[in-house]
Amino acid sequence: MADRKTKVVVPNIPDGNGDVIPTGVIMPDGRCLPVEKLLGVTKGSNRKIGVAGKRYHVMLCHGLGEYRKHYLWRDGDEWYVWEVTEDEPA
């Protein structure tokens, strides 16, 4: 298994306090995963993926009735999601 960060497009709306609320995640392969619920926002950094800024804990919809918790990292105007992928066999 290899871990990697993936830069994603995150449609969002302003919350009126100078922050944003993510409404979905558009993955590099074109899939759009809607944010079903915002579970929390914290300031911090993740040295593992090289991101400092805000961490959004969200519930994403992966399909009909399939929901998973994820962290979205926001560094300035860029958004990242931590993704675990399987390496191709050698």
N, C-alpha and C positions, 0 to 999 in steps of 0.2 A: 504494500500500500504506500502511496505517496500523498503527502498533504501539500496543498497549494492554495494560495489565495487567488480568487477570481474577481477581476474588475467587472462590475455589473452596472446596468442602467437602473436607477431607482426613481420612478415617478413619485412625486411627493406634493404635498400641499403645505403652505405656511400655516403655523398655528397661531399667529398674532403676537407671539412673544419673541420673534426673531429666530425661531427654530422651525424645523419642518417635521412633518409626519409622513413616513414612507407609506405608499399605497400599494406598492407591488415591486417585484424584482424581475427585470428582463435579463435572462441568462444569455451568454454568448451564442448558444445554439438556437435562440429565438423563443424559447419557452417563456411564458409570462406567468409568474407565480404571485397571485394576489396576497397581500398581507391581510389576514383575517383578524388579527388582534395585535396591538402594540402592548407588549408586556412590561417594558421599562426602557429608560434611557440613562446611561451613565457616562461620565467623562473618564477617559483613560487611554491606555495604549496597549498594543499587543506587539511586543518585540518579535514574536515568532513570525508574524506576517509583515512587520515593518510599517504598522499603521498607528498613528497617534491622533486622537480626536474624540469622537463620540461613538459609543457602542449602543446599538438599538437591538433589544431583545424582542423578537417578533415571532408570531405563529404564521407560517406560510401554508397555503393550500397547494399540495402536490398533485391533486387529482380528486375525483369524486370521493368525498368523505375521508381523504387522507391528509392529515395536518401534521406538520413537524415544526419544532422550535428551532430557530436559527438566530445567529448574531449577525447583524449588518454593521459594518464599520464605516464611518464617515470621516474622511480626512479632507477638510476643505470642501470642494465641490465633487470629490471623487468618492465612490462607494465601493466597498468590497464585501464579499461573502467568503467565509472559510469553507472550502470544499475538500472532501476526501474522495480521491479517485483511485481506481486500481490501475497499476502499471500494466502495460502490455507484457505478456510473457516473453522472456528472452529466447 
